[in-house]
Amino acid sequence: RQRGGEKVRPWLASTNLFEALRPVTFVAWAIMGLYRCLRDQLKVGDERMWRLLIDVEMPTMEVLSSMESTGVLINSSNLHSLSRNYQKSIENLTTQAYELAGQTFNLNS
């Protein structure tokens, strides 16, 4: 649908914008409060952890968020080939482990 020359999503066309944004606004407010509290704790407690957050985690979060929004292209034939190769490697390593131990055992323990 269009309103004033702009396309409007159907769920938003019949919704009061302020009411629609109320839950999102509350979540954003809560996250900002948590951020301020945790930011201060990280800055005071461990400068290295603060640098890790700012230099690595935050930029990575932006990339991951973008990937979640737009999706990623996966070559399924390559993925299946990798899976088969890894499975063969796991089977070979499992056999070697059993031979070295002289008996079978639970590798997941």
Secondary structure, 3 states (H helix, E strand, C coil): CEECCEECCHHHHCCCHHHHHHHHHHHHHHHHHHHHHHHHHHHHHCHHHHHHHHHHHHHHHHHHHHHHHHCCCCCHHHHHHHHHHHHHHHHHHHHHHHHHHCCCCCCCC
